[in-house]
Amino acid sequence: MSLENVDLNSAAFSQEESERDTLTSTLTGFDILSTQEHNLEADQLLRDGIELYQKGDFQTALVTLQKAHLIYWEMDDQAGAEKALEFLGKTCYSIGEYAKAIDYSQRSLTLAQRIKSYLSSVTILGTLGNAYRHLSEHSKAIEYQQQSLLMAQQHRDRCGEMAALNNLGLAHKAAGQHLKAIECEQKALEIAEELQDIKALRQILKNLGNAYYALELYDRAIFYYEQRLELAQKLGDQRLEGQVLRNLGNACYALGNHEQAIIYNRQRYTIAESLKDLRSQEQALASLCISYDALGQTEQAIDCYEKRLQLARLLSDQRLEAHLLGSLKAACYVVGDYVKASDYSHQQLAAHSGS
């Protein structure tokens, strides 16, 4: 989303089974194919693999890209092999296989530098930096992102520069260098606005909000989250809108602004209901319970606890159910509803004995 960071790569869309590093042939009939047919087959496999990667079908993409790479390698087609390895690295990164992503990307980078494919090098360096960040190797992550940024600037690749700045910001944030992260993300934001890149804007605004949140500068975090919320609403992306409302609710709670936190979490709950997302409904209600309790509005808190209890039972979450029965018992005692408190106490005992 906890707040998660999303990476930008300049040459492909990526949102998020390990494969063997040594590739073996799974194709047949090589001896009867002409060189031209080899090229056509490899090129089609590469196109298919990239399309599968972009659609998020990572396992099929891995197999397809490996087939393409094998043919390019047998033909000593360095440009084709470089591109197949580049997307193999991206695909492994997307499924969390960071060591394999590094291996494929390093091999791809060697070829890209050999054939002077500078734009590919920008993207590959970014993948390497992102993978090392996930492995908590912060100095390497920063080093690769700085190389990616420098190369993008040298070749006037504005999209690559924006991605490198964003990813460098993420690397600095992971290393605890939040002010440097904000500096990078601000520069990335300027380029995203210049390019009118909506997808990039969504990510960068989130990362800026998260960096300020980490510094406990909640007003600044809210400023960027609200811009991201406006984008989500313009795009009609309800799932994204719900995620941003969660961030806004958390930031308002951290400021002690429980009234505004309640407004955001009620909006979040309504969206989760429309999406029939039971877990998000329960989480929104949990945030509402906290704010109502903080304001001493116990009756409203009880209403949210009871809705959460219904959801816990629908989700077959017995641990949550037992916890909520205890909370309801305590809340009912606070308002003097001893009959309900006793009823919830008996249900709690029954839940514990049944677990």
C-alpha positions as CSV (number, residue, x, y, z in Angstrom):
1,M,0.0,0.0,0.0
2,S,1.1,0.0,6.3
3,L,2.0,2.4,3.5
4,E,3.5,0.8,0.5
5,N,5.8,2.4,-2.1
6,V,5.4,1.7,-5.8
7,D,8.3,1.9,-8.2
8,L,8.4,3.7,-11.6
9,N,10.2,2.1,-14.5
10,S,10.6,4.3,-17.6
11,A,10.0,1.7,-20.4
12,A,7.1,-0.4,-19.1
13,F,4.1,-0.4,-16.9
14,S,4.5,-2.5,-13.8
15,Q,2.4,-2.6,-10.9
16,E,3.7,-6.5,-8.6
17,E,7.9,-19.8,-9.1
18,S,11.4,-19.0,-9.1
19,E,12.8,-19.9,-12.5
20,R,16.2,-21.6,-13.1
21,D,18.9,-19.2,-14.1
22,T,20.3,-21.6,-16.6
23,L,18.0,-21.7,-19.6
24,T,17.4,-24.9,-21.5
25,S,15.6,-25.2,-24.8
26,T,12.0,-26.0,-24.8
27,L,11.5,-25.4,-28.5
28,T,11.6,-28.0,-31.2
29,G,12.5,-28.0,-34.9
30,F,15.4,-25.6,-34.8
31,D,17.3,-27.6,-37.4
32,I,14.6,-26.9,-40.1
33,L,14.1,-23.2,-39.3
34,S,15.9,-20.6,-41.4
35,T,17.7,-17.7,-39.8
36,Q,14.9,-15.4,-40.8
37,E,12.3,-17.7,-39.2
38,H,14.4,-17.8,-36.1
39,N,14.3,-14.0,-36.0
40,L,10.5,-13.9,-36.5
41,E,9.9,-16.5,-33.9
42,A,12.1,-14.8,-31.3
43,D,10.7,-11.4,-32.0
44,Q,7.1,-12.7,-31.6
45,L,8.1,-14.5,-28.4
46,L,9.6,-11.2,-27.1
47,R,6.5,-9.2,-28.0
48,D,4.3,-11.8,-26.3
49,G,6.5,-11.9,-23.2
50,I,6.4,-8.1,-22.8
51,E,2.6,-8.1,-23.3
52,L,2.2,-10.8,-20.7
53,Y,4.5,-8.9,-18.3
54,Q,2.5,-5.7,-18.7
55,K,-0.8,-7.6,-18.1
56,G,0.6,-9.1,-14.9
57,D,0.8,-12.7,-16.0
58,F,4.3,-13.0,-14.7
59,Q,4.8,-16.8,-14.7
60,T,3.8,-17.2,-18.4
61,A,5.9,-14.1,-19.2
62,L,9.0,-15.7,-17.6
63,V,8.6,-18.9,-19.7
64,T,8.0,-16.9,-22.9
65,L,10.8,-14.5,-22.4
66,Q,13.2,-17.3,-21.6
67,K,12.3,-19.0,-24.9
68,A,13.0,-15.7,-26.7
69,H,16.3,-15.2,-25.0
70,L,17.5,-18.7,-25.8
71,I,16.9,-18.2,-29.6
72,Y,18.6,-14.8,-29.5
73,W,21.5,-16.2,-27.6
74,E,21.9,-19.1,-30.1
75,M,21.9,-16.6,-33.0
76,D,24.3,-14.3,-31.2
77,D,21.7,-11.5,-31.5
78,Q,22.9,-9.2,-28.7
79,A,20.1,-6.6,-29.1
80,G,17.4,-9.2,-28.8
81,A,19.1,-11.0,-26.0
82,E,19.5,-7.7,-24.1
83,K,15.8,-6.9,-24.4
84,A,14.7,-10.4,-23.3
85,L,17.0,-10.3,-20.3
86,E,15.8,-6.8,-19.4
87,F,12.2,-7.9,-19.2
88,L,13.2,-11.1,-17.4
89,G,14.8,-8.9,-14.8
90,K,11.6,-6.8,-14.5
91,T,9.4,-9.8,-14.3
92,C,11.5,-11.4,-11.5
93,Y,11.4,-8.1,-9.7
94,S,7.6,-7.9,-10.0
95,I,7.2,-11.3,-8.3
96,G,9.7,-10.5,-5.5
97,E,12.6,-12.7,-6.9
98,Y,15.1,-9.9,-6.3
99,A,18.3,-12.0,-6.5
100,K,17.2,-13.3,-9.9
101,A,16.1,-9.9,-11.0
102,I,19.6,-8.6,-10.2
103,D,21.2,-11.5,-12.1
104,Y,19.1,-11.0,-15.3
105,S,19.5,-7.2,-15.1
106,Q,23.3,-7.4,-14.7
107,R,23.5,-9.6,-17.8
108,S,21.2,-7.3,-19.6
109,L,23.2,-4.2,-18.6
110,T,26.4,-5.7,-19.9
111,L,24.9,-6.2,-23.3
112,A,23.2,-2.8,-23.3
113,Q,26.5,-1.1,-22.6
114,R,28.2,-3.2,-25.3
115,I,25.7,-2.3,-28.0
116,K,25.4,1.3,-26.6
117,S,21.7,1.0,-25.8
118,Y,21.6,3.9,-23.4
119,L,17.8,4.2,-22.9
120,S,17.7,0.5,-22.0
121,S,20.6,1.1,-19.6
122,V,18.6,3.8,-17.8
123,T,15.7,1.4,-17.1
124,I,18.0,-1.6,-16.2
125,L,19.9,0.5,-13.7
126,G,16.6,1.4,-12.1
127,T,15.5,-2.2,-11.8
128,L,18.8,-3.0,-10.2
129,G,18.5,-0.2,-7.7
130,N,14.9,-1.2,-6.9
131,A,15.9,-4.8,-6.3
132,Y,18.8,-3.8,-4.0
133,R,16.4,-1.5,-2.1
134,H,14.1,-4.5,-1.4
135,L,17.1,-6.4,-0.2
136,S,17.9,-3.5,2.2
137,E,21.3,-2.9,0.5
138,H,20.8,0.8,0.6
139,S,24.1,2.0,-0.6
140,K,23.9,-0.1,-3.8
141,A,20.3,0.9,-4.3
142,I,21.2,4.6,-4.2
143,E,24.3,4.1,-6.3
144,Y,22.4,2.4,-9.2
145,Q,19.6,5.0,-9.1
146,Q,22.1,7.8,-9.2
147,Q,23.7,6.1,-12.3
148,S,20.3,5.8,-13.9
149,L,19.5,9.4,-13.2
150,L,22.9,10.7,-14.6
151,M,22.5,8.6,-17.8
152,A,18.9,9.8,-18.3
153,Q,20.0,13.4,-17.9
154,Q,22.9,13.0,-20.3
155,H,20.6,11.6,-23.0
156,R,17.8,14.0,-22.2
157,D,15.4,11.2,-21.4
158,R,12.8,13.1,-19.4
159,C,10.7,10.0,-18.7
160,G,13.7,8.1,-17.5
161,E,14.9,11.1,-15.4
162,M,11.5,11.2,-13.7
163,A,11.5,7.5,-13.0
164,A,15.1,7.6,-11.7
165,L,14.3,10.6,-9.4
166,N,11.3,8.8,-8.0
167,N,13.2,5.6,-7.4
168,L,16.2,7.4,-6.0
169,G,13.7,9.0,-3.6
170,L,12.4,5.6,-2.6
171,A,16.0,4.4,-2.0
172,H,16.8,7.4,0.2
173,K,13.6,6.9,2.2
174,A,14.4,3.2,2.7
175,A,17.8,4.3,4.1
176,G,16.0,6.7,6.5
177,Q,17.2,9.8,4.5
178,H,13.7,11.4,4.3
179,L,14.7,14.9,3.4
180,K,16.8,13.7,0.5
181,A,13.9,11.5,-0.6
182,I,11.5,14.5,-0.6
183,E,14.0,16.6,-2.6
184,C,14.1,13.8,-5.3
185,E,10.4,13.3,-5.3
186,Q,9.7,17.0,-5.7
187,K,11.9,17.1,-8.8
188,A,10.1,14.0,-10.1
189,L,6.8,15.7,-9.5
190,E,7.8,18.7,-11.6
191,I,8.7,16.4,-14.6
192,A,5.5,14.4,-14.2
193,E,3.4,17.6,-14.3
194,E,5.4,18.8,-17.3
195,L,4.7,15.5,-19.1
196,Q,1.1,15.3,-17.8
197,D,1.8,11.7,-16.8
198,I,-1.1,10.8,-14.6
199,K,0.1,7.3,-13.6
200,A,3.4,8.8,-12.5
201,L,1.7,11.7,-10.6
202,R,-0.3,9.1,-8.6
203,Q,2.8,7.3,-7.5
204,I,4.9,10.4,-6.8
205,L,2.2,12.2,-4.8
206,K,1.9,9.0,-2.7
207,N,5.6,8.8,-2.1
208,L,5.8,12.5,-1.1
209,G,2.9,12.0,1.3
210,N,4.6,8.9,2.8
211,A,7.9,10.7,3.2
212,Y,6.3,13.6,5.1
213,Y,4.3,11.1,7.1
214,A,7.5,9.3,8.1
215,L,8.9,12.7,9.3
216,E,5.6,13.2,11.3
217,L,4.9,16.3,9.2
218,Y,1.3,15.3,8.9
219,D,-0.1,18.5,7.4
220,R,2.3,18.2,4.5
221,A,1.5,14.6,4.1
222,I,-2.2,15.5,3.9
223,F,-1.5,18.1,1.3
224,Y,-0.1,15.5,-1.1
225,Y,-2.6,12.8,-0.2
226,E,-5.5,15.2,-1.0
227,Q,-4.0,15.9,-4.4
228,R,-3.8,12.1,-5.0
229,L,-7.4,11.7,-3.9
230,E,-8.5,14.3,-6.4
231,L,-6.7,12.4,-9.2
232,A,-8.3,9.1,-8.1
233,Q,-11.8,10.8,-8.2
234,K,-11.1,12.2,-11.6
235,L,-10.1,8.8,-12.9
236,G,-13.1,7.1,-11.2
237,D,-10.7,4.7,-9.6
238,Q,-12.6,3.7,-6.4
239,R,-10.1,1.2,-5.2
240,L,-7.3,3.8,-5.3
241,E,-9.7,6.4,-3.7
242,G,-10.2,4.0,-0.8
243,Q,-6.5,3.6,-0.3
244,V,-5.9,7.3,-0.3
245,L,-8.8,7.9,2.1
246,R,-7.1,5.4,4.5
247,N,-3.9,7.4,4.3
248,L,-5.8,10.6,4.9
249,G,-7.6,9.1,7.9
250,N,-4.3,7.9,9.4
251,A,-2.7,11.3,9.0
252,C,-5.7,13.1,10.5
253,Y,-5.7,10.7,13.4
254,A,-2.0,11.3,14.0
255,L,-2.8,15.0,14.2
256,G,-5.5,14.4,16.7
257,N,-8.1,15.6,14.2
258,H,-10.6,12.8,14.9
259,E,-13.6,14.6,13.4
260,Q,-11.8,14.8,10.0
261,A,-10.5,11.2,10.3
262,I,-14.1,10.1,10.8
263,I,-15.2,11.9,7.6
264,Y,-12.4,10.2,5.6
265,N,-13.0,6.8,7.1
266,R,-16.8,7.0,6.5
267,Q,-16.1,7.7,2.8
268,R,-13.7,4.8,2.8
269,Y,-16.3,2.5,4.3
270,T,-18.9,3.6,1.7
271,I,-16.5,2.8,-1.2
272,A,-15.5,-0.6,0.4
273,E,-19.2,-1.4,0.6
274,S,-19.8,-0.5,-3.0
275,L,-16.9,-2.8,-4.0
276,K,-18.1,-5.6,-1.7
277,D,-14.7,-5.6,-0.1
278,L,-15.4,-7.1,3.3
279,R,-11.9,-6.8,4.7
280,S,-11.6,-3.1,3.7
281,Q,-15.0,-2.5,5.3
282,E,-13.8,-4.0,8.5
283,Q,-10.6,-2.0,8.5
284,A,-12.5,1.3,7.9
285,L,-14.8,0.5,10.7
286,A,-11.8,-0.3,13.0
287,S,-10.4,3.2,12.3
288,L,-13.9,4.7,13.0
289,C,-14.0,2.8,16.3
290,I,-10.7,4.3,17.4
291,S,-11.8,7.9,16.6
292,Y,-15.2,7.6,18.2
293,D,-13.6,6.1,21.3
294,A,-11.1,9.0,21.3
295,L,-14.0,11.5,21.2
296,G,-15.9,9.7,23.9
297,Q,-18.7,8.9,21.4
298,T,-19.3,5.4,22.7
299,E,-22.7,4.8,21.2
300,Q,-21.3,5.5,17.7
301,A,-18.3,3.3,18.5
302,I,-20.7,0.5,19.6
303,D,-22.5,0.7,16.2
304,C,-19.2,0.3,14.4
305,Y,-18.1,-2.6,16.7
306,E,-21.4,-4.4,15.9
307,K,-20.9,-3.9,12.1
308,R,-17.3,-5.2,12.5
309,L,-18.6,-8.2,14.4
310,Q,-21.0,-9.1,11.5
311,L,-18.1,-8.8,9.1
312,A,-15.7,-10.9,11.3
313,R,-18.3,-13.7,11.2
314,L,-18.8,-13.4,7.4
315,L,-15.0,-13.6,7.1
316,S,-14.8,-16.6,9.6
317,D,-12.2,-14.6,11.6
318,Q,-12.7,-16.2,15.0
319,R,-9.8,-14.3,16.6
320,L,-11.3,-11.0,15.5
321,E,-14.7,-12.1,16.6
322,A,-13.6,-12.9,20.1
323,H,-11.7,-9.5,20.3
324,L,-14.7,-7.6,19.2
325,L,-17.1,-9.3,21.7
326,G,-14.7,-8.2,24.4
327,S,-14.7,-4.6,23.1
328,L,-18.5,-4.6,22.8
329,K,-18.8,-5.9,26.4
330,A,-16.6,-3.1,27.7
331,A,-18.3,-0.4,25.7
332,C,-21.8,-1.5,26.8
333,Y,-20.7,-1.3,30.4
334,V,-19.5,2.3,29.8
335,V,-22.9,3.3,28.6
336,G,-24.7,1.4,31.3
337,D,-26.3,-1.2,29.0
338,Y,-25.6,-4.2,31.3
339,V,-28.0,-6.5,29.6
340,K,-26.1,-6.2,26.3
341,A,-22.8,-6.4,28.1
342,S,-23.8,-9.6,29.7
343,D,-25.0,-11.0,26.4
344,Y,-21.7,-10.2,24.7
345,S,-19.8,-11.7,27.7
346,H,-21.7,-15.0,27.2
347,Q,-21.0,-14.9,23.4
348,Q,-17.3,-14.2,24.2
349,L,-17.1,-17.3,26.5
350,A,-18.8,-19.4,23.8
351,A,-16.4,-18.2,21.1
352,H,-13.4,-19.0,23.3
353,S,-14.7,-22.5,24.1
354,G,-15.4,-23.1,20.5
355,S,-12.0,-22.1,19.3
